[in-house]
């Protein structure tokens, strides 16, 4: 399997989409930090804060939801900017694009069939692709964080307003969730088989379901609690979960999604007709 993983990694490094998305992510990370900083400076004026808060209530958001949205703006501390970049949802756009293109190319170019003809089992091939997808996800995440981190480091001291323990727990929670999300993106890419469809599904499905659940949550309190277990929402609620003492949810959700999606992915891939 080692030779197969090495071969897949070489293919990954030749994937232009990975490097294009990494560069774009790096630049957008820089831009988002600048925008967050501008927004925070503007929100320091209590009148502006109250105006935005009142507007959110006018369009139907309850007070708790409005406060949660406004709390997403990072305080002027380096760590909070990094934390916000990890949870603002942009990674959930770049990541699936890279993975969808990487997996979809294998179907389009017929290289899956060539690999299987060399005697590797389908489960082995799938796990090898998953490992490569994890590397792609890691590069994508680090590019986005690095871009934003450079601007944040320039504007602020490398300081934190939380304990070392809290930082470690939160970073580990993000890492676990991104590992699980990679398995989710892999499953969707294998189900779709086509690059364009996979990209559309990995972006549209999370947005649609999250929106649908949030609409339901206005009428049902239990739905608002259940949304924490929808991994795409869990990934943007890590800080909130830690502060409320529910960070265990992130560490519970991640392995469940990872195992389920890996098993389903291998079952689907094992039954597909590979051309």
N, C-alpha and C positions, 0 to 999 in steps of 0.2 A: 504493500500500500504506500510505502514511502516514496517509491518511484512515481506512483500515480499522483500523489500530492505535489511532488516537485514539478511534475509536468503541468499540473493545473495552475500552480503558482506562476510558472513561466507564461502560460496563456493569460493569466490575470494581469501580469505586468505589461503585457503587450496590448491590453485592452485600453483603447484611447478614451473611451467613455469614463473610465476610472480617473484618469489624470485630468480630463476636461472638467469633470464634476468636482474634483479636488481643488482645482484652481478657482473655479467659480465659487465653491463653498468657502475657500479662503478669503476671497474678495467680499463675498456677502457677509461673512463673519465680521470683517472689518467694518463694513457698512452698518450692520446691525448694532454694533457697539457704539458707533457714533450716534445712531438714531436713538438708542436707549438713553444715552447720555443727554441728548437734547431733550428727550421726553421728560427725563427726571428733573432736569434744570427747570423745565416749565412747570412740572407738577409740584415743585417746592413752594410755588405760590398757592396757598391754601384756597384762594378763590378759584383758581383753575381746577384744583382737585375736586372741589365741591361742584363745579360746573359739570365736569365729566361724570362724577358720581350721580348727579341729578339726571343727566342725559341717559345713563344706563338704566336707571330706575324708570324713566319715561318710556323707554322702548320695551319694558316688561321684565327686566332682570331684578331679582330680589336683592336685598342688601348684601347677603353673604356672597352671592355670585359676583356682584359688582366689586366688592372688596377683594375677592380672589383675583379678578382680572387686573385691578389696579396694583395688586401686590406683585404682579409679574415684573413690574419695572424694578430693576435692581438698584439697591442703594449704592452710593459712591464708594464701593469697596471692590477690590480686584476679584475676590472670591465670588461675590454675588453676581458679577458679570459673567464669570465662567459658568456658574450654576444656572443662570438664565439662558445662556447659549445652549446648554445641554438640554434644557426643557422647553425651548420656545417652538419646537415642532419642525424647524427647518431640516434637521438631520433626518426626519422621517420622510422627507421629500428626496434628498440627494441619495440616501442609502438605497431605497428600492429601485431607483433608476439604474444605478450601477449594477446591482444584483440582477435585475431583469434583463439588462443588455448582456451581461456576462453569461447567464444561463440560456437566454434566448438564442445567442449566437451558436451555442453548442447544437441546438436543434436545427437552426437555419443552415449551418455548414455541414451537418451530418457527422460531426466529430464524436458524438455519443456512441454511434454505431461502431466507429473505428476503435474506440476505447473498449467497448464490450467485446469486440472480436479478439482482443488480446487476452481474454480469459478472466477479466475482472468481474466479480459479481456486481449486480446492480446496486445492492446495498453499499458496497465498498465505493463504487463510483459516486453515489449520492453523498456519502459522508465526506469524500474527498472534495467534492464541489462545495459542500457546506463549510468546510475548513477554509477554502479559498474565499468564499463569500464573507466569512468572518474577518479575514484579513482586509478585504475590500471595505467592509463596514468600518473597521478600525481606522483605516487610512482616511476615509471620508469624514469620520467624527473628528479625528485629530486635525485635519485641514481646516475645518470650520472653527474649531476651538482655538487653533493657533492664530488664525486671522483675527478673530475677535480679541484674543488674549494679548496680542501685540499692541493693539490700540489701548486696551484697558491698562496694560503695564506702563504704557507711555503716559497715560493721564493720571494714574493712581499708583500709590505705593503697593508693593506686593504684600498686601495685608489681608487679614480676614477678620470677620466679626463673629465667627463661630469657633467652637473648640475643634481640636484636631480629630477627636473621636467623631464629631458630627460630620466633618469633611470626609473622613474615611468611609463612614457608613453610607453617606449619600453617593459618593463616587462608586462604591461597590454596587449600590442599588442601580445606578445608571448602567454600569457595565453588565450586570445580570440581565437587565431589560433589553439592552441592545443586542446581547447574544441571543436572547429569545426572539427578538424582532427579526433577526437575520433568518432564523428558522421559519418564521411566518412568511417573510418575503420569498424565501426559497420555495416554499410550498405553493404560493400563488404563481410564481414564475413557472414551475413545473406543470401546474394545472393549465396555465394559459398556453405554454409552449411557444407562443409568439411574443416577440419583444414589445411591440406597441401595446398589445392587449395586457401584458403583464404590468407594464408601467401604469397604464390607466387604472387597472384593478387595485394595485398596491397603493395608489394615491386616493382614488375615489372611494373605495370601500371604507377605509378608516374615517374619512371625513363624513361620509353619508351616515354611517352607523353612529358616530359620535354626535352628530347633529340631531339625529332621530332620538337618541337616548336623552340628550339634553332637553329636547322639547317635552318628552315624557316626564322628565324629572320635575317640571313645573307643577305637575298634577299629582305625582306620586313620590313621596319621600324615599321609599325603598329603592326607586330607580336611581336617585341621586347617589345613594350609597353603593349601589351595584356598579355604577359607571367606573368606580375606582378599580374594578377587576377587569375592565376592558383595557388590554395592554397598551393601546395607543393613547389612552387617557392616563393610565398609570404612569407612563413615561414623562408626562408633563406635570404630574402632581407629586413628584418625589419630595420636594421641599415641604409641601403642605402635609404630606403623609408623615414626614419626620416630626414636624411641629405638633401634629395632633396625636403622636404616639402610635400611628398606624403604619410605620415604615415596614413592618413585617409583611404587609400586603404586597409590596414590590418584590420581596424575596420569595413570596409564595406564588405570585402570578408568573414570574419569570420561568422557573423550572417546569411548571405545568404546561405553559404554552410551548416551551422548547421541546419537551418530550412528545406532546401530542402532535405538533407540526412535523417533527422529524419522523415519527412513526407513520403518520399519514403520507408524508412526502415520499418515503421509501416504498410504501404500499402502492401509491399512485404510479411512481416511476417504475416499479417492478412489473406493473400490468400494462404499461404503455407500449404501443407499437413504435419502435425507434427506427426511423428511416435514415 
